Amino acid sequence: MDKELLDRLEKKIKDIKVEAFIINQGDRQIFEYSKNNKVKEKPFKVYSITKTIVSLLVGILVDRGMISSLDTPIHNYFPEVLNSKDSLKKEITIRHLLTMTSGMEVNELEGNKDWIETVLNQPLLYEPGTTFQYSSGDSHLLSGIVQKVSGMTVAEFAEENLFKPLNINEYSWLTDPEGIHIGGFGIRMKPEQLMTLGYLLLNNGEHHNIRIVSAEWIQQMTTPYKETKTEEQGTYGYGYQIWTYTSSHHNQPLSFYCASGIYGQNIFVVPKLKLVAVVKSQLKLEDHGLPRIYFKELLRGLENKVGTT
């Protein structure tokens, strides 16, 4: 990795409230900035990176046949949907929740007693499957489904089938007032634990030759189902609870996908470079996209300096 580009990145992130920015390529660390040791040692709020973790749990259930189809209507799990005045709500499926295309109005969950009921009672603004709307409500319904299908709390299922096999400990996961682990946010983790999750994605669901989730699920999960923003260098999209970026370069060398949380939390995965980057930040809301911008600048600099393979 080019030292000049990494020095430039370090200068930029020091100018804003990025607390940790770590880049690994292959099996070695090529860049690390940490504000202090406490940043690396103490679990922190990862916010919407939680969504990507829930997607991995759904994938594990699909792999085991416990969820037979992503096109299963959610009224199979939440029969109260059948009582809705809007008959189109009966058409909402697990796939719609994963891709943020349920069509239900996006609303705040905090402050409500029953979060599942709050989401399901939102009016339907769009026909399911037609329109992308970023919604923690869709993610929370996925958490509710994981709990119903597994017969365990979501954190228990995650502990047994994801975190323990990855040797991830010292994390925490908040619940809603009904005791359902929050699907859209609520997990605290350390940067190194996010790096482990990034490698799981990079290695198509394997960890040290142990299969955690199928390669097929990772491929589906990181495929953009809806384009969300197009710019000169590429196009943002959304897969199964994870953002994607498709480079406009003819062989898409610097395409990546990323789990992202508000205030600048990120796991970036660049498959063609075998690269994983993790960011912990405390940015203002208007600045929380800066780590992604700086990361893309690093990738473009690489492309311009050394070309691609």
Beta strands, then each sheet from edge to edge (+ up, - down):
strand 1: 18-25
strand 2: 28-34
strand 3: 44-45
strand 4: 172-173
strand 5: 187-189
strand 6: 206-207
strand 7: 210-211
strand 8: 226-230
strand 9: 234-238
strand 10: 243-247
strand 11: 256-261
strand 12: 265-270
strand 13: 275-281
sheet 1: 2+ 1- 13+ 12- 11+ 10- 9+ 8-
sheet 2: 3+ 5- 4+
sheet 3: 6+ 7-
end
